[in-house]
Amino acid sequence: MGLSASMWTSVSGLIAHGNKMNVVGNNLANVSTIGFKSQRMDFNDYLYLGAGSASGPTQIGAGVNTYAVLGDFSQGSFESTNSGSDLAIDGNGYFKVRKPNSDEMYYTRAGDFYFDKDRQLINPQGLRVQGWRVDNSTNLTFNRGATSLGSLSSAESSYVGSGTPTDIVLDMWNLPPKQTQSVSFTMGLSTDAGSDRTTNPDNPMSALWNQWDGTAETPLASTAYTGKSDIDIYDQGGTKHTLSVYYDQVALKSDDYEIKGLPSGYTVYEYLVTIPPSEDNRTYGGTVTYDAKGNPVLDGNEQTFAGTKQAGVLMTGHLIFNESGQLVNQTAYTYGANGKDAAGNDLTADKPCDQDPTQMSSWQPTKISSNGLPVFTANFDGKPLVNSVSEMAANGGTPYSVAENYIIELDLGLRNTSNNPAWDNMATSLADLATQAGAQPNDPKTLDFGTKGATMSSPNRETNASFLKQGKSVVQDSDADGYSAGILSTYQIDENGIVYGSYDNGETMALWQLLLCDFDSPQGLYREGGNLFSETKKSGKARQGVPNDAGFGSTTAYNIEQSNVDMTREFVQMITTQRGFQANSKGITTVDTMLETVISMKR
């Protein structure tokens, strides 16, 4: 090994340190680049040549080489901004963006996004941010005698969006109206003695139902009940209506009757779900035909609920509380729920229910939703075959429910999680319940819950709200879905990557959920420039997920992630690189001097 080899050894040092200075310089150049991930260069000893020595064979090094350039994928600091579409990932993951008019996908930590004129979420290069669309539709269907609305699952998934990830576009600028499908109330009902405002010795369990008069200007006097809940609901056209629920305690014993079979300290309330009688457009009777579009049409022989005593009554039933004031049982009756006509025959798909709504026998135990809640029908526009939860249409094909888009589930604090088609041990109708309270051999009249069974007792039923004892009945909370038409006014993005739209009708709705991706080997990602990475065989396939789930970081709006370049460390690397470069250059000049000496000796 000669002097020329020594020179090339130092030259390799110059080349390696020059390359490292490029890496250091690139890091410092991108110290303010958002989402930038710095790099470092590692060296390795390059080559060894065999040589002889007094002690035997040996090796002499022949220089240095670039061993690896590794990325630092640690978290960068956050900088706050004034834009709600600016996003930073706190933790693992990358945003996925698509090149317009192609299927090319890239990954980035730079979340400087904004909505363009077409309301697409893009970055400054025009790449489309990817996410899952949120399906806000809820369709109520029938299954084995029960209704289906939503899910029984109590486990909340981090995935709000569904389907195939695609470009995020705020295309729901105009929000169409949505009919109410679910209402809930939490009531604090008094258990004080003397809270039974309305009594009926012949039908003690149906006193409110009998007291209601849909033909009167005031259907129910204010002195007839101990509590009342009002809430706004919406029909299919987005028109607002008032739904009222009345409550009145049922005295368990009077001079005329006695209700037995309940444990000591239990309390019973009757409730009545109503709308204004003038807005009740249900009908009964008549014959169904179909128009050219297949819509059901009545022949004109139908009778309207309006003008009858029970006009406006949608559901009635009972709430039973234990000695601690907790709701433990419930009954619920709706018109024509047994799916039979007045003669007791099963309804056909082309025949509407013709039971007289003023008769107690026409009110039977209602169906339940898959959420375990009783349901009722509200018909505001007079559409045929939406008067009972059991009416069906056919039009020459498979029977289907027209009423499913008009049915509302009621949550008063108790759910049936057994998902049974019908509730156990409930009286077959209000008339049957009244019969159970008929004259017994010994006065007073008695209704024995223990033997006759008028409640929905089952080990599979659980409460989802508390009804507390107190001196005065009050509404503690109420809620209902449904809304009128609205226009998008603003948006916000939460830590789970969910894009919410806020509308001028007061509704806030989840519209999209951001997609995050991660890789088994981020070191294998290819740096495309423009704050972008692309997938390679070395990185492995992208793992998809959503923020705040399965190891993915959360999203923080009004923030962008800064470069993770540590300037102090880079300056240290710059100094050591410079010294290494100078040392190798000194080696070259020294070898050059030595070569000149050798050449001059020859001369």
DODREN-86284 format. One record per residue (C-alpha): residue in three letters; y, x, z. Coordinates in steps of 0.5 Angstrom, whole numbers, plus 500, padded with zeros to 3 digits. Layout:
BEGIN
ALAYXZ...
% end
This chain:
BEGIN
MET500500500GLY507503498LEU514502499SER514497493ALA510493497SER514494503MET520491499TRP516485497THR514483504SER522483506VAL523479499SER518474502GLY522474508LEU529473505ILE526467500ALA523464506HIS529464511GLY533462505ASN529456504LYS529454511MET537455511ASN536449506VAL533445511VAL538446516GLY543445511ASN540438509ASN540436516LEU547438518ALA549435511ASN546428513VAL548428520SER552422519THR547419514ILE544412517GLY537412518PHE536419516LYS530423519SER531430520GLN526436518ARG524442520MET521448517ASP515452519PHE513459517ASN506462516ASP504469515TYR503470508LEU498475506TYR494481509LEU492487505GLY486492507ALA488499509GLY484505512SER486508519ALA483513524SER480508527GLY477505521PRO479499516THR485495518GLN490490515ILE497490513GLY501484513ALA505483506GLY510478508VAL511470510ASN511464507THR513457508TYR508453512ALA510446512VAL516442512LEU515436517GLY519430519ASP522428525PHE521421526SER524420533GLN529414534GLY536415532SER542413536PHE545406535GLU552404533SER555397534THR558394528ASN562387526SER556385521GLY551380524SER546382518ASP547390520LEU540391523ALA537397527ILE530397529ASP529399536GLY522402536ASN517403531GLY517400524TYR521400517PHE524395513LYS521393507VAL525393500ARG524391493LYS527394487PRO530388483ASN526386477SER520390479ASP514390484GLU517397486MET517397494TYR520402499TYR521403506THR527404510ARG530405517ALA537404514GLY539397516ASP546396513PHE544389509TYR548384507PHE548377503ASP550377496LYS553372492ASP546369491ARG545369498GLN540374498LEU539379503ILE540386500ASN542393502PRO548397498GLN543399492GLY541392491LEU534392494ARG532386496VAL530385504GLN523382505GLY520377510TRP516371511ARG519364510VAL519359516ASP516353514ASN520347518SER516341515THR512337520ASN507332517LEU504327521THR497325519PHE491321522ASN484324524ARG478320527GLY483315530ALA488320533THR494322530SER496330528LEU503333529GLY503340531SER498344535LEU495344541SER495351542SER499354548ALA499361546GLU505363542SER505367536SER510372534TYR509370527VAL514365526GLY514365518SER508364514GLY505365507THR506371503PRO512376504THR518375499ASP525376498ILE530373504VAL534368501LEU538363505ASP537358500MET537352505TRP545352504ASN544344505LEU540341510PRO537335508PRO536330514LYS530329518GLN527323521THR525324529GLN518325530SER518327537VAL522325543SER521327551PHE524325557THR524328564MET526323569GLY527323577LEU524316579SER526313586THR520312590ASP524308595ALA521301597GLY525295594SER525299587ASP522293584ARG527290580THR523285576THR517282578ASN512277575PRO507274580ASP502272574ASN503279570PRO506284575MET504290570SER508287565ALA514284568LEU519288564TRP515287557ASN516279559GLN523280561TRP525283555ASP529278550GLY530281543THR534274541ALA539275547GLU545279546THR543283552PRO536284551LEU535286558ALA540285564SER542291568THR539288574ALA532288571TYR530296572THR531302576GLY532307571LYS534308564SER534314559ASP538313552ILE537318546ASP540319539ILE534319534TYR535319526ASP531315521GLN529318514GLY536317511GLY539321517THR542315520LYS543315528HIS540310532THR539309540LEU533310543SER532307550VAL527307555TYR527303561TYR523304568ASP522299573GLN517300579VAL511296580ALA511293587LEU503294589LYS503288594SER507282595ASP506275597ASP503273590TYR499279588GLU496286591ILE494292586LYS488295589GLY484302587LEU490307588PRO490312593SER495312599GLY502314597TYR501313590THR507309586VAL507305579TYR512305574GLU513300568TYR516303562LEU519300556VAL521304549THR526300545ILE531300540PRO537295539PRO533288536SER538288530GLU535295528ASP528293528ASN526292521ARG518291522THR515285519TYR508282520GLY504278515GLY504277508THR500280502VAL501287499THR502289492TYR504295489ASP510297484ALA509301478LYS510307482GLY505305487ASN509303492PRO507298497VAL511291496LEU510285500ASP510278497GLY515275501ASN511271506GLU512276511GLN515275518THR520279521PHE520282528ALA528281528GLY529274531THR523274536LYS523275543GLN519282542ALA524285537GLY526292539VAL520293543LEU516299540MET512301546THR510299553GLY506302559HIS505305566LEU507311569ILE503313576PHE505318581ASN501321586GLU504322594SER508328592GLY511324586GLN508328581LEU506324574VAL498324574ASN497318570GLN500314564THR498308559ALA501306553TYR501300548THR504299541TYR504293537GLY497292533ALA495299535ASN487296534GLY488296527LYS486288527ASP489282524ALA490276528ALA483273527GLY480280530ASN478283523ASP479290521LEU485291517THR484293510ALA488297506ASP492292502LYS493287508PRO499288513CYS498287521ASP499279522GLN498279529ASP504275533PRO508281536THR510276542GLN503275544MET500280549SER494281546SER498284540TRP499290544GLN494295545PRO493302547THR496306542LYS494312538ILE495320540SER498326537SER494332537ASN499334542GLY496329546LEU502325546PRO502317545VAL505315539PHE509309536THR512306530ALA520305528ASN521302522PHE529302520ASP529301513GLY524295512LYS518299508PRO512295508LEU506298512VAL510302517ASN510296523SER503299526VAL500306527SER494303524GLU496300518MET494303511ALA495303504ALA490304498ASN493302491GLY486303488GLY485310491THR483313498PRO486309504TYR492313507SER498312512VAL504310510ALA507310517GLU505317518ASN512319516TYR515313521ILE511315527ILE514318533GLU511321539LEU513320546ASP513325552LEU514323559GLY511328562LEU503327561ARG499330555ASN492328553THR489335552SER482332550ASN484330543ASN480324544PRO481318539ALA483313544TRP484314552ASP479313557ASN479307561MET485303559ALA485296558THR484293551SER491290551LEU497287555ALA493281555ASP487284558LEU491287563ALA494281565THR487277565GLN485283570ALA491280575GLY488273574ALA486269580GLN481271585PRO477267589ASN481269595ASP489269594PRO493273593LYS491275586THR489282585LEU488288580ASP483293582PHE485300579GLY478302582THR474298578LYS478295572GLY481301570ALA487301567THR490308567MET488314562SER485318568SER481324565PRO480331568ASN482334561ARG489331562GLU495335565THR502334566ASN508338563ALA514336567SER515334574PHE517327576LEU520328583LYS522323589GLN529322590GLY533316592LYS536315586SER533314579VAL536319574VAL535323567GLN534330569ASP533332561SER532329554ASP530332547ALA529329540ASP528332534GLY531329527TYR538330525SER543328519ALA544332513GLY548339514ILE551345511LEU550352513SER556355517THR553361520TYR547365521GLN544370526ILE538374527ASP534375534GLU530381536ASN524378533GLY527379526ILE528371526VAL534369521TYR537363524GLY541358520SER546354524TYR549348521ASP555343521ASN551338524GLY549342530GLU542344528THR540351529MET533352525ALA529358524LEU529360516TRP526367515GLN522372519LEU523380517LEU517384515LEU516391518CYS511396516ASP509402519PHE504408517ASP498411520SER501418518PRO509418517GLN509425515GLY505423509LEU511419506TYR515421500ARG522422501GLU526418495GLY533419497GLY538414498ASN535413505LEU528411502PHE521412503SER515411499GLU508410500THR503415498LYS495417499LYS497422505SER501416509GLY496411508LYS497404506ALA503400510ARG501396516GLN505389516GLY508386522VAL514383525PRO519385530ASN516385537ASP509385536ALA503389535GLY507396537PHE513394532GLY520395535SER525390536THR531388531THR538389534ALA543385530TYR550388529ASN548395530ILE545400525GLU541406527GLN544413526SER541420524ASN537423529VAL539430527ASP541434533MET547438532THR546443537ARG538445535GLU541445528PHE546450530VAL541454534GLN536454528MET542456523ILE543462527THR536464528THR535463520GLN541467519ARG539473523GLY532473520PHE535473513GLN540479515ALA534483518ASN530482512SER535484507LYS536490512GLY529492511ILE530491503THR536496503THR532501508VAL526501503ASP531502497THR534508501MET527511502LEU525510494GLU531513492THR529519497VAL522519493ILE526519486SER530525488MET524529491LYS521528484ARG528531480
% end
